[in-house]
Amino acid sequence: MKRHWHQTLELILNIRGDVKIVVNEEAFHLKSGDIILINSNEIHELYSDDAVMIALQIKPELLKDIVIDTKKLYFDCNSVRSNKPDRFRSIKRVIAQIIKYNMDTNELIDLKNASLVYELIFELCVNFLSDKKDAQQYTEETLDRLSGILGYINSNYNEQITLNELAEKEFLSVPYLSKFFKQSMGISYSDYIKQVRLHHAVIDLYNDTLTIDNVASKNGFPNTRSFVTAFREKYNELPSTWRKKNVGKALGSIEATKESSVNYLHNEPLSYYKDIANFIEQYAELESTIALADDKTPKYSTNISADVSKFKRKLYHSFKTFTGVSRAKEILTVPVQEALKLVQKEIGFTYIKMHSILDDDMMVYNETSSGSPIYNFRLIENVFDFLLSINLKPLVQFSFMPKKLASNSEKTVFYTEINTSPPIDMDKWKQLIHALTNHLIKRYGRKEVRSWLFCVWNEPSTSNHLFGFEKNEIFYNLYKNTYQVIKEIDSSLSFGGPAAFSTYGKSEDWFFRFLDFSITNQCKPDFITIHYYDIDLSTVKDSTMDNLYFPQIENKELCLSPTKNSFTQFIDRVKKGLQKIGFDDEKVYLTEWNSTVSHRDLMNDTCFKASYIIKNITENYDRLDSFGYWLLTDYHEEYLMNKSLFHGGLGMLAYDNIKKPSYHAFFLLNKLGDVLVESGDGYMITKREDDYQIILHNYQHYNDTYAKGIAINISYNNRYSNFTNNSKREFYIELSNIEGTYEIRHTLVNRTHGSAFDNEVRLGKTEGYHTIDELNYLKGISVPKIKIEYADSSSKSITIQTILEPHEIRLIELSKLSE
């Protein structure tokens, strides 16, 4: 930052790297953690290569009401020349709090800022007020003169202005002006104007229609030679050479890379957020836990009027089409089987999505010493036998690659090192698919298998580091050959795909290119499978996700969607795109869906996830043919198991099949009727004969900071700090044209009722193993609350008034009593 001054007080806090700052000709070197205050009208400049700093300016107007004479006000706040670092902690605390509160949107932020700024001024006055006499080293008259001189130079740099001309304009002698300028700016007049001209000339170099001669004359250089000389002095190369290297780059990039002066007003949040977050964690002294909502918690109201004699459409409850577990082998374990039995008993899904039926731990494929295939489908039989016994039909996904068939034995993912390379021999792959499919038909019958779904591979649209391949054509070939094998066996078998991976802000171009290929090559899928996660990949360097790697995911380096309506926007894009290419009638199965891909996101265990599910399903009810929440249980082998019960796993069941709030969300959805009466922001009303069901949610979106991947004041026990607007929501519901006496049953889930994680925190034993008694206790108390009341609709209307806590979900069932 070049020399400048201002009326405001400015606190500069260095939180990373080294900074040189010059104040009134005195230089200071700031290390990480150092802080300095620049008083009004002190000329200063900063230099650094890699620093991350926080600058906070206080306008003089804020001081007028609390001090007698602001002109005599002077603070000596400089940690570089102090041996008492604790003196500065209170200042850092207030700065940290100001940053934290301003990271997130809040309608009362101006009021909070005012209170914090006055607290900051108080701390400065108590600890750093100085009676230094020469506080105003530069008078306002002197600074006005300097400002006028610089303004004249910046306006006329492209003219041949001389020091003599400037001295005459300011009514000064040339020697006095030369000395004044050098003392004030730390640089001679001739060097300063040369730097100004160079700055503008660099910008013009991006315009390749200008010759070097044009650039020189356009920016006030006496001749081309003087421009070339000045440029080489600063950038160590000729202007023509630099232009060839930088053509096509963003304007100003040379200034960002070559200048060591710091522009601390330049905003690069993605690279600075972690440093700022660490600073906030260390100094802000925020509350360690977020209290439950109470009478003081703000609330807002929603009024609903519904005529129950009318209805909008029939409901098909497509959220129940798919459940999901990770790997086929896991279905052979007792915990996963118990989880599936539970969910089928209480909710009842139609299909199950899983991958890895061809992995080596399923012992499906081997070869003789001469290379002849050896098949063994015994474990696949065990998996499918169990699924059919609990009324679940499989989506038979042919994945992943047996190592004997793999073209690259080193291309693996997950803890179990499943192989994701294409087959080395396509004929052997086709023979395997043919043998397995015929075996399934023989064992389970053609009629049964025709009711199943088939596809090949998982998320081929991801990078070659994950499930994708080096070229799209490799997957196209795998898909087409597998499709043809299935259709040759029985054209009535349903074969679909491509299980494309989608996220917030990510183009669906890959998905639609695949569909174009399928049309052109006569292998159009019978149904479509897609995945969606509410993560933001705008920070990933390219659309092929080449640097999206699983360590990133588990270290929580990925960002989340900044908008609460991103899921609806995704469905809009998909449906519009499918309609455009004539895929209106095909079923679209969302077989994986969640707010994150991380198995370590602590929000996964909280009430947030329940309201997220209710919000997004009710707002998009039946718009897709499935909403396959990923996934059913935290028992999986994609990563090493975490010993903590609530470690942020994606499952809606924790270890030992303890129900999370997300499970309760699907349980309540399952009680909705088959006819839609009304729906809107925060609610949905359905009907079944003379009974009515109302499902409500008070969804709160996480703050912008958390969306950017920065968790401030988040710990195992404290998981609700990342919400800015924790407001209650009051619903006034009036049902008209309803007759009879009704039992009104409220079933609700919030932090007090039905949240196993919150109950574990209250239990006082977290982040470790539990005894059987403790687990049974948690299961017993982590159930939704039920409250029953009665109403008589003598006036042909019933009014219900209820208040939902932040993140709460609630089902209200009106059951008509016998007359």
C-alpha positions in Angstrom: 0.0 0.0 0.0 1.6 3.3 -1.2 1.9 6.2 1.2 -1.4 7.7 2.2 -3.3 9.2 5.1 -6.8 9.7 6.3 -8.9 11.3 9.0 -10.0 7.9 10.4 -8.2 6.0 13.1 -7.0 2.7 11.7 -6.2 -0.5 13.5 -4.0 -2.9 11.6 -3.7 -6.5 12.9 -1.3 -8.9 11.3 -2.5 -12.5 11.5 -0.1 -14.2 9.2 3.3 -13.5 7.6 5.6 -10.5 8.0 4.7 -6.8 7.3 6.8 -3.7 7.2 4.9 -0.6 8.0 6.3 3.0 7.9 4.5 5.6 10.0 5.7 9.2 9.8 9.2 8.0 8.6 9.4 5.4 11.5 9.5 1.8 10.3 8.1 -1.2 12.3 8.2 -4.9 11.4 4.9 -6.7 12.4 5.1 -10.4 13.0 2.0 -12.6 13.3 -0.2 -11.3 16.1 1.2 -7.8 16.2 -1.2 -4.8 16.1 -0.7 -1.1 15.5 -3.0 1.9 15.5 -2.5 4.6 12.9 -3.7 7.9 14.3 -5.5 10.6 12.2 -3.5 12.1 9.4 -0.4 10.0 10.0 1.2 9.2 6.7 1.9 5.5 6.4 2.6 2.7 3.9 2.8 -1.1 4.1 5.0 -3.7 2.4 4.7 -7.5 2.5 4.8 -10.5 0.2 2.5 -13.0 2.0 0.8 -11.3 4.9 -2.9 -11.7 6.0 -4.0 -8.6 7.8 -7.2 -7.1 9.3 -7.7 -3.4 8.9 -10.4 -1.6 10.9 -11.1 2.1 10.5 -13.0 4.3 13.0 -14.5 7.5 11.8 -13.8 10.6 13.8 -17.6 11.3 14.0 -17.9 8.4 16.4 -15.5 10.1 18.8 -17.1 13.5 18.9 -19.8 12.6 21.4 -17.4 11.0 23.9 -14.2 13.1 23.9 -13.7 16.8 24.3 -11.2 17.5 21.4 -10.7 14.9 18.8 -7.8 16.9 17.3 -5.8 16.3 20.4 -6.7 12.7 20.6 -3.7 10.3 20.2 -3.4 6.6 20.9 -0.1 4.9 21.5 -1.2 1.3 20.5 1.8 -0.6 19.0 2.6 -4.1 20.1 6.0 -4.0 18.3 7.5 -1.7 20.8 5.7 -3.1 23.8 6.8 -5.9 26.1 3.3 -6.5 27.5 1.3 -8.5 25.0 -1.6 -9.0 27.4 -2.4 -5.3 27.1 -3.6 -5.9 23.5 -5.8 -8.9 24.1 -9.0 -6.9 24.8 -8.5 -5.0 21.5 -8.0 -8.3 19.6 -11.1 -9.7 21.3 -13.4 -6.9 20.1 -11.9 -7.0 16.6 -12.5 -10.7 16.5 -16.1 -10.3 17.5 -16.7 -7.5 15.0 -15.4 -9.8 12.2 -17.4 -12.8 13.4 -20.7 -10.9 13.5 -20.1 -9.2 10.1 -19.3 -12.5 8.4 -23.0 -13.3 8.4 -26.1 -11.5 7.4 -28.2 -10.1 10.3 -30.8 -7.3 10.2 -29.5 -6.0 13.5 -25.8 -5.9 12.5 -25.6 -2.1 12.5 -26.7 -2.0 16.1 -24.2 -4.7 17.1 -21.4 -2.9 15.3 -22.2 0.3 17.1 -22.0 -1.4 20.5 -18.7 -3.2 19.6 -17.1 -0.1 18.2 -17.9 1.9 21.4 -16.5 -1.0 23.4 -13.3 -0.8 21.2 -13.0 2.9 21.8 -13.4 2.4 25.5 -10.6 -0.2 25.6 -8.4 2.2 23.5 -9.0 5.1 25.9 -8.4 3.0 29.0 -5.3 1.3 27.9 -3.6 3.4 25.1 -4.6 7.0 25.3 -1.5 9.2 25.2 -0.6 12.8 26.0 2.0 12.9 23.2 2.3 16.6 22.1 3.2 16.1 18.5 0.2 14.0 17.6 -0.4 16.1 14.6 3.0 15.9 12.9 1.3 16.9 9.7 -1.1 19.8 9.8 -4.3 19.8 7.8 -2.8 22.6 5.6 0.2 20.5 4.8 -1.9 17.4 4.0 -4.2 19.4 1.8 -1.2 20.7 -0.1 0.2 17.2 -0.5 -3.2 15.9 -1.6 -3.5 18.6 -4.2 0.0 17.9 -5.6 -0.8 14.1 -5.9 -4.1 14.8 -7.5 -2.5 17.0 -10.1 0.1 14.4 -10.9 -2.4 11.6 -11.2 -4.6 13.7 -13.5 -1.8 14.9 -15.7 0.8 12.1 -15.7 0.3 11.6 -19.4 1.6 15.2 -20.0 5.1 16.5 -19.7 4.7 18.1 -16.3 7.9 19.3 -14.6 8.9 20.1 -11.1 9.2 23.7 -12.1 5.7 23.8 -13.4 4.3 22.2 -10.2 6.3 24.5 -7.9 4.9 27.5 -9.8 1.4 26.1 -9.4 1.8 25.7 -5.6 3.6 29.1 -5.2 6.7 27.3 -3.8 10.3 27.3 -4.7 11.7 24.2 -6.6 14.1 23.2 -3.8 11.4 23.5 -1.1 8.9 21.5 -3.2 11.5 18.8 -3.9 12.4 18.5 -0.3 8.8 18.6 0.9 7.7 15.9 -1.6 10.6 13.5 -0.7 10.0 13.9 3.1 6.3 13.4 2.7 6.2 10.5 0.2 9.6 8.8 0.9 10.3 9.0 -2.9 11.6 11.7 -5.2 9.2 13.6 -7.5 10.8 12.1 -10.6 10.6 8.5 -9.3 7.0 9.0 -8.2 5.7 10.2 -11.5 7.7 7.4 -13.3 5.9 4.8 -11.1 2.5 6.4 -11.8 3.2 6.3 -15.6 4.4 2.7 -15.4 1.2 1.6 -13.6 -1.0 2.9 -16.4 1.4 1.7 -19.1 1.2 -1.9 -17.8 -2.6 -1.9 -18.2 -2.2 -0.6 -21.8 0.2 -3.4 -22.6 -2.7 -5.8 -22.5 -4.1 -4.0 -25.5 -2.1 -5.6 -28.3 -3.4 -3.0 -30.8 -1.1 -0.5 -29.2 2.5 -0.5 -30.2 5.2 -0.1 -27.5 5.8 3.4 -28.9 2.1 4.2 -28.5 2.1 3.0 -24.9 5.1 5.1 -24.1 3.7 8.3 -25.6 0.1 7.7 -24.3 1.4 7.6 -20.7 3.7 10.6 -20.7 7.1 9.1 -21.1 9.4 11.5 -23.0 10.3 8.8 -25.5 10.2 5.0 -26.0 13.7 4.5 -24.7 12.8 6.1 -21.3 9.7 3.8 -21.0 11.7 0.7 -21.8 14.4 1.6 -19.3 11.9 2.3 -16.5 10.1 -0.9 -17.3 13.2 -3.0 -17.1 14.2 -1.4 -13.8 11.0 -2.6 -12.2 10.1 -5.8 -14.0 13.5 -7.1 -15.2 12.4 -7.6 -18.8 11.4 -5.8 -21.9 7.8 -4.6 -22.3 7.5 -6.6 -25.5 8.7 -9.8 -23.7 6.3 -9.2 -20.8 3.4 -8.6 -23.2 3.9 -12.0 -24.9 3.9 -13.8 -21.5 0.9 -12.1 -20.1 -1.4 -11.7 -23.1 -4.9 -13.0 -22.2 -4.4 -12.6 -18.4 -6.7 -10.5 -16.2 -5.8 -6.9 -16.0 -3.7 -6.0 -13.0 -2.2 -9.4 -12.6 1.4 -8.0 -13.0 0.7 -5.6 -10.2 -0.5 -8.4 -8.0 2.5 -10.6 -8.6 5.4 -8.1 -8.9 4.5 -5.4 -6.4 5.4 -6.0 -2.8 3.2 -3.2 -1.6 0.1 -4.5 0.1 -3.5 -3.7 -0.9 -5.1 -4.8 2.2 -8.6 -3.7 0.9 -8.4 -6.4 -1.8 -10.7 -9.1 -0.8 -9.6 -12.8 -1.2 -11.8 -14.6 1.3 -11.1 -18.1 0.2 -7.4 -17.9 0.9 -7.7 -15.9 4.1 -10.7 -17.4 5.8 -8.9 -20.1 7.6 -6.4 -17.6 9.1 -9.3 -15.3 10.1 -11.2 -18.2 11.5 -8.3 -19.3 13.7 -7.9 -15.7 14.9 -11.6 -15.6 15.8 -11.4 -18.9 17.6 -8.5 -17.7 19.6 -9.7 -14.2 20.6 -13.4 -13.8 20.2 -14.4 -15.5 23.5 -17.7 -16.6 22.0 -20.1 -18.7 24.0 -19.0 -22.3 24.1 -22.5 -23.6 23.6 -25.6 -22.3 21.9 -28.5 -22.2 24.3 -31.9 -23.7 23.5 -34.5 -21.3 22.3 -36.4 -19.6 25.1 -39.0 -16.8 25.5 -36.5 -14.2 24.4 -35.7 -16.0 21.1 -37.1 -13.9 18.2 -40.0 -15.4 16.2 -41.9 -14.7 13.0 -45.4 -15.7 12.0 -46.9 -17.7 9.1 -50.7 -17.5 8.4 -52.2 -20.5 6.5 -55.8 -20.7 5.3 -56.9 -24.0 3.6 -60.2 -25.1 2.3 -60.0 -28.9 2.9 -63.0 -29.6 0.6 -60.7 -28.9 -2.3 -57.5 -30.7 -3.3 -54.7 -30.1 -5.8 -53.4 -33.5 -6.9 -52.8 -37.1 -5.9 -49.5 -37.9 -4.1 -47.3 -40.9 -4.9 -44.7 -40.4 -2.1 -41.7 -40.9 -4.3 -39.4 -40.2 -1.3 -40.0 -43.8 -0.4 -38.8 -45.2 -3.7 -35.1 -45.6 -2.7 -33.0 -46.2 0.4 -29.3 -46.7 0.2 -26.3 -48.5 1.7 -22.8 -48.1 0.6 -21.3 -51.5 -0.4 -23.1 -54.8 -1.2 -20.8 -56.7 1.2 -22.1 -54.5 4.1 -25.6 -56.0 3.7 -24.2 -59.3 5.0 -23.3 -57.7 8.3 -25.7 -57.8 11.3 -25.9 -54.1 12.0 -26.8 -53.2 8.4 -29.4 -56.0 8.2 -30.9 -54.8 11.4 -31.0 -51.2 10.1 -32.7 -52.4 6.9 -35.3 -54.4 8.8 -36.1 -51.4 11.0 -36.5 -49.0 8.1 -38.7 -51.4 6.1 -40.9 -52.0 9.1 -41.4 -48.4 9.9 -41.2 -46.7 6.5 -41.1 -49.2 3.7 -39.0 -48.4 0.7 -39.3 -50.1 -2.7 -35.7 -50.2 -4.0 -32.2 -50.1 -2.5 -29.2 -48.5 -4.1 -25.8 -50.0 -3.4 -22.5 -50.4 -5.2 -19.7 -52.8 -5.3 -21.5 -56.1 -6.1 -18.5 -57.1 -8.3 -15.8 -56.1 -5.8 -13.2 -58.7 -4.9 -14.6 -59.0 -1.3 -17.7 -60.4 -2.9 -15.5 -63.1 -4.5 -17.4 -62.9 -7.8 -14.6 -63.2 -10.3 -11.3 -65.0 -10.7 -9.3 -66.6 -13.4 -7.5 -69.9 -14.0 -3.8 -69.9 -14.7 -4.6 -69.9 -18.4 -6.8 -66.8 -18.0 -10.2 -68.5 -18.2 -13.0 -66.8 -16.1 -14.1 -68.4 -12.8 -17.5 -67.1 -11.5 -18.9 -67.4 -8.0 -22.3 -65.7 -7.2 -22.8 -67.2 -3.8 -22.4 -63.9 -1.8 -24.5 -62.0 -4.3 -27.2 -64.6 -3.7 -27.0 -64.0 0.0 -27.3 -60.2 -0.4 -30.3 -60.5 -2.7 -32.0 -63.2 -0.7 -32.0 -61.0 2.3 -33.2 -57.9 0.4 -36.2 -59.8 -1.1 -37.1 -61.2 2.3 -37.7 -57.7 3.6 -39.5 -56.5 0.4 -36.6 -54.5 -1.1 -35.8 -54.8 -4.8 -32.3 -54.1 -5.9 -30.9 -51.5 -8.2 -28.3 -53.9 -9.7 -25.3 -51.6 -10.3 -22.5 -53.4 -12.1 -19.6 -52.0 -10.1 -16.7 -52.0 -9.4 -13.9 -53.8 -11.3 -12.6 -57.1 -10.1 -8.8 -56.7 -10.0 -8.3 -59.7 -12.4 -10.3 -57.7 -14.9 -8.9 -54.3 -14.1 -6.8 -52.3 -16.6 -5.1 -50.5 -13.7 -4.6 -52.4 -10.5 -3.5 -49.2 -8.7 -6.6 -47.1 -9.4 -8.5 -47.5 -6.2 -10.6 -45.5 -3.8 -11.9 -45.8 -0.2 -10.4 -47.6 2.7 -11.2 -51.0 1.2 -9.3 -50.0 -2.1 -12.1 -50.8 -4.5 -10.8 -50.7 -8.1 -12.4 -48.0 -10.4 -10.5 -48.6 -13.6 -12.2 -49.9 -16.8 -11.9 -53.5 -17.8 -8.7 -54.6 -19.5 -10.8 -57.1 -21.7 -14.2 -55.9 -22.7 -15.2 -59.4 -23.9 -14.5 -60.9 -20.5 -16.5 -58.1 -18.9 -19.5 -58.8 -21.1 -19.2 -62.5 -20.4 -19.3 -61.7 -16.6 -22.4 -59.5 -17.0 -24.1 -62.1 -19.1 -23.4 -65.0 -16.7 -24.5 -63.0 -13.6 -27.7 -61.7 -15.2 -28.7 -65.2 -16.4 -27.9 -66.6 -13.0 -30.2 -64.0 -11.3 -33.1 -64.8 -13.7 -32.6 -68.5 -13.1 -32.6 -68.1 -9.3 -35.3 -65.5 -8.8 -37.5 -65.9 -11.9 -37.8 -63.7 -15.0 -41.0 -62.0 -13.7 -39.2 -60.9 -10.5 -36.0 -59.8 -12.2 -38.0 -57.7 -14.7 -39.2 -55.7 -11.7 -35.6 -54.8 -10.8 -33.5 -52.0 -12.1 -30.0 -52.4 -13.8 -27.2 -50.0 -14.5 -23.4 -49.8 -14.8 -20.9 -47.9 -12.7 -21.2 -45.1 -10.2 -20.6 -41.4 -10.8 -18.6 -41.7 -14.0 -18.8 -37.9 -14.3 -16.3 -37.5 -11.5 -12.6 -37.2 -12.1 -10.2 -40.0 -12.9 -9.1 -39.8 -9.2 -12.5 -41.1 -8.2 -14.9 -43.1 -10.3 -14.4 -41.5 -13.7 -12.1 -42.3 -16.5 -9.4 -40.4 -18.4 -11.9 -40.0 -21.3 -15.6 -39.9 -21.5 -15.5 -42.3 -24.4 -14.2 -45.0 -22.1 -17.4 -44.9 -20.0 -19.6 -44.5 -23.1 -18.1 -47.8 -24.4 -18.5 -49.5 -21.0 -22.2 -48.4 -20.8 -23.1 -49.3 -24.4 -21.6 -52.8 -24.2 -23.2 -53.5 -20.8 -26.6 -52.2 -22.1 -26.4 -54.5 -25.1 -25.6 -57.5 -23.0 -28.7 -56.9 -20.8 -31.0 -56.2 -23.7 -29.8 -59.3 -25.6 -30.7 -61.4 -22.6 -34.2 -59.8 -22.2 -35.3 -56.6 -23.8 -37.8 -56.2 -21.0 -35.1 -55.7 -18.4 -34.9 -52.1 -17.2 -31.4 -50.7 -17.8 -30.6 -47.0 -16.9 -28.0 -44.6 -15.9 -25.7 -42.8 -15.7 -25.6 -42.0 -11.9 -24.2 -38.6 -12.8 -22.7 -36.5 -9.9 -24.2 -33.0 -9.5 -23.7 -30.2 -7.0 -24.7 -26.6 -6.5 -23.4 -24.4 -9.2 -22.1 -27.3 -11.3 -23.1 -27.6 -14.9 -25.0 -30.7 -16.0 -23.2 -30.6 -19.3 -21.7 -34.0 -18.8 -25.1 -35.5 -18.0 -26.7 -34.2 -21.1 -23.8 -35.1 -23.4 -24.1 -38.7 -22.2 -27.9 -38.6 -23.0 -27.0 -37.3 -26.5 -24.6 -40.2 -26.9 -27.2 -42.7 -25.8 -29.7 -41.4 -28.4 -27.2 -41.4 -31.2 -25.9 -44.9 -30.4 -29.3 -46.6 -29.9 -28.7 -47.3 -26.2 -31.1 -44.8 -24.6 -31.6 -45.6 -20.9 -35.0 -46.9 -19.8 -34.7 -44.6 -16.7 -32.3 -42.0 -15.5 -30.2 -42.0 -12.3 -28.6 -38.9 -10.9 -26.9 -37.9 -7.7 -27.0 -34.5 -6.0 -25.1 -33.0 -3.1 -25.5 -29.4 -1.8 -21.8 -28.6 -2.0 -20.3 -25.7 -3.9 -17.6 -26.7 -6.3 -17.0 -23.2 -7.6 -13.6 -23.2 -5.8 -12.6 -26.5 -7.6 -10.3 -25.5 -10.4 -12.2 -27.2 -13.3 -15.5 -28.9 -14.0 -13.9 -32.4 -14.3 -13.2 -32.1 -10.6 -9.6 -33.2 -11.0 -8.6 -31.8 -7.7 -11.6 -33.1 -5.8 -10.1 -35.9 -3.8 -11.4 -37.7 -0.8 -8.9 -36.3 1.7 -10.4 -32.9 0.8 -13.8 -34.2 1.7 -12.9 -35.7 5.0 -10.9 -32.6 6.0 -14.0 -30.5 5.4 -12.2 -28.4 2.7 -15.3 -28.3 0.5 -17.8 -25.5 0.6 -21.5 -25.9 1.0 -24.3 -24.3 -1.1 -24.7 -20.6 0.0 -28.4 -20.6 -1.0 -31.2 -22.5 0.8 -33.1 -23.1 -2.5 -30.3 -24.8 -4.4 -31.9 -28.2 -4.4 -35.1 -26.9 -6.1 -32.9 -25.0 -8.6 -31.1 -28.2 -9.5 -34.4 -30.1 -10.1 -35.5 -27.1 -12.3 -32.4 -27.4 -14.4 -32.6 -31.1 -14.8 -36.3 -31.2 -15.8 -35.9 -28.3 -18.2 -32.9 -29.9 -19.8 -34.6 -33.3 -20.1 -37.7 -31.7 -21.7 -35.5 -29.9 -24.2 -34.0 -33.2 -25.5 -37.2 -35.3 -25.4 -36.7 -37.2 -22.2 -40.0 -36.1 -20.6 -41.5 -39.5 -20.0 -38.5 -41.4 -18.6 -38.4 -41.9 -14.8 -35.8 -39.8 -13.1 -34.4 -41.5 -10.0 -32.4 -39.4 -7.6 -30.5 -42.3 -6.0 -28.0 -40.3 -3.9 -28.8 -37.0 -2.2 -27.5 -35.1 0.8 -26.4 -31.6 1.9 -22.8 -32.8 1.9 -20.6 -35.6 0.8 -18.6 -35.6 4.0 -18.9 -38.4 6.6 -17.4 -36.0 9.2 -19.8 -33.0 8.9 -21.1 -32.6 12.5 -24.4 -31.1 11.2 -25.3 -34.6 9.9 -26.3 -35.7 13.4 -28.3 -32.6 14.3 -31.9 -31.3 14.0 -30.7 -29.2 11.1 -30.7 -32.3 8.9 -34.3 -33.2 9.7 -35.6 -29.7 8.7 -33.3 -29.8 5.6 -35.0 -33.1 4.5 -38.6 -31.9 5.3 -38.1 -28.5 3.5 -36.6 -30.0 0.4 -38.9 -32.9 0.0 -42.1 -31.0 0.7 -41.1 -28.2 -1.7 -40.4 -30.7 -4.5 -42.9 -33.5 -3.6 -43.0 -36.1 -6.3 -41.2 -33.9 -8.8 -38.7 -36.7 -9.2 -39.4 -40.4 -9.1 -37.2 -40.9 -6.1 -35.3 -38.9 -3.4 -32.7 -41.4 -2.3 -31.3 -39.9 0.8 -27.7 -41.1 1.1 -27.4 -43.0 3.3 -29.2 -45.3 5.7 -26.6 -46.0 8.3 -23.3 -44.9 9.6 -22.1 -48.5 9.3 -20.0 -48.5 6.1 -16.5 -49.3 5.0 -15.7 -46.3 2.8 -13.5 -44.9 5.6 -12.1 -46.1 8.8 -14.9 -46.2 11.4 -14.9 -43.4 13.9 -15.4 -44.6 17.5 -17.6 -41.7 18.5 -21.4 -42.3 18.3 -22.1 -39.0 16.6 -19.1 -38.3 14.4 -20.9 -36.5 11.6 -21.7 -39.6 9.5 -24.1 -39.4 6.6 -26.4 -42.1 7.8 -29.9 -41.4 9.3 -29.1 -44.2 11.7 -26.1 -43.9 14.0 -24.2 -46.9 15.3 -26.4 -49.4 17.2 -29.3 -48.2 15.0 -29.9 -45.1 17.1 -32.3 -42.9 15.2 -31.1 -39.5 14.3 -33.4 -36.5 13.6 -33.0 -37.3 9.9 -34.6 -40.7 10.4 -37.5 -39.1 12.2 -38.0 -36.8 9.3 -38.7 -39.8 6.9 -40.9 -41.4 9.6 -43.1 -38.4 9.8 -43.2 -38.0 6.0 -44.5 -41.5 5.8 -47.6 -40.5 7.7 -48.8 -38.0 5.1 -52.0 -38.7 3.2 -52.5 -39.5 -0.5 -54.1 -36.2 -1.6 -52.5 -32.7 -1.5 -54.7 -30.1 -0.1 -52.3 -27.1 0.2 -48.6 -26.4 0.4 -46.4 -23.4 0.9 -43.4 -22.0 2.7 -42.8 -24.1 5.7 -45.9 -26.4 5.4 -47.7 -29.1 3.5 -51.3 -30.2 4.1 -52.6 -33.6 2.9 -55.7 -35.7 3.2 -56.7 -39.4 3.6 -60.5 -39.9 3.6 -61.8 -37.7 6.5 -58.4 -37.3 8.1 -55.9 -34.6 7.5 -52.1 -34.3 8.0 -50.1 -31.1 8.3 -46.3 -31.2 8.2 -44.3 -28.1 9.3 -40.7 -27.2 9.5 -38.6 -24.3 10.8 -35.6 -24.6 8.6 -32.6 -22.4 9.4 -29.9 -22.0 6.8 -26.3 -22.2 8.0 -24.3 -18.9 7.8 -22.1 -17.8 5.0 -18.9 -18.6 6.9 -19.9 -22.2 7.4 -20.9 -22.4 3.8 -17.3 -21.4 2.8 -16.0 -24.4 4.7 -15.0 -22.5 7.9 -16.3 -23.9 11.2 -16.0 -21.2 13.9 -16.8 -22.2 17.5 -17.9 -25.6 16.4 -17.0 -28.7 18.4 -18.3 -32.1 19.2 -20.7 -30.8 21.8 -21.4 -27.4 20.2 -22.9 -27.8 16.6 -25.4 -24.9 16.3 -23.0 -21.9 16.2 -23.1 -21.8 12.4 -26.6 -20.4 12.2 -27.2 -16.7 12.2 -30.9 -16.4 12.4 -32.1 -18.8 15.2 -35.7 -17.7 15.1 -38.9 -19.4 16.3 -41.7 -19.7 13.8 -45.3 -19.4 14.8 -48.0 -20.9 12.5 -51.6 -19.9 12.5 -53.5 -22.5 10.5 -57.2 -22.2 9.7 -58.9 -25.2 8.0 -62.3 -24.4 6.5 -65.2 -26.6 5.3 -64.3 -29.3 7.9 -67.0 -31.0 9.9 -67.0 -33.2 13.0 -64.9 -33.7 16.1 -61.2 -34.3 15.7 -58.3 -35.7 17.7 -55.3 -33.5 16.9 -52.0 -35.2 17.5 -48.8 -33.3 17.4 -45.6 -35.3 16.8 -42.5 -33.1 16.9 -38.7 -33.3 16.7 -36.4 -30.6 18.0 -33.3 -30.3 20.2 -35.2 -31.3 23.3 -37.3 -34.1 21.8 -36.1 -36.7 19.4 -32.5 -35.6 18.9 -30.2 -38.4 20.1 -27.1 -36.2 19.7 -28.5 -33.4 21.9 -29.5 -36.1 24.4 -26.0 -37.5 24.4 -24.6 -34.0 25.2 -27.1 -33.7 28.1 -26.0 -37.2 29.2 -22.5 -35.8 29.7 -20.6 -38.6 28.0 -19.5 -37.9 24.5 -16.8 -38.8 22.0 -16.3 -42.3 23.1 -17.8 -45.7 23.7 -21.1 -46.2 25.5 -22.3 -49.1 27.7 -25.3 -51.1 26.7 -27.3 -49.4 29.4 -26.3 -46.0 28.1 -27.2 -46.9 24.5 -30.6 -48.3 25.6 -31.2 -45.1 27.6 -30.4 -42.9 24.6 -32.7 -45.0 22.3 -35.4 -44.8 24.9 -35.4 -41.0 25.3 -34.6 -40.0 21.7 -38.1 -40.2 20.4 -40.4 -37.6 19.0 -42.7 -35.8 21.5 -46.4 -36.5 21.2 -49.1 -34.1 22.3 -52.9 -34.7 21.9 -55.8 -32.2 21.9 -59.3 -32.1 20.6 -61.3 -29.7 18.5 -65.0 -29.5 17.4 -65.6 -28.0 14.0 -69.1 -26.8 14.8 -68.5 -23.6 12.7 -67.1 -25.8 9.9 -63.5 -24.6 10.7 -60.7 -25.6 13.0 -57.9 -23.2 13.9 -54.5 -24.5 15.1 -51.8 -22.3 16.5 -48.3 -23.6 17.2 -44.7 -22.4 17.6 -41.7 -24.3 16.2 -38.3 -24.0 17.7 -35.3 -23.4 15.3 -34.7 -26.6 13.2 -37.9 -28.2 14.5 -40.1 -30.4 12.4 -43.7 -31.2 13.4 -46.5 -33.5 12.1 -50.1 -32.5 13.1 -52.6 -35.3 12.4 -56.3 -34.6 12.5 -58.2 -37.8 13.0 -62.0 -37.7 12.8 -63.7 -39.3 15.8 -66.8 -41.5 15.3 -70.1 -39.7 15.6 
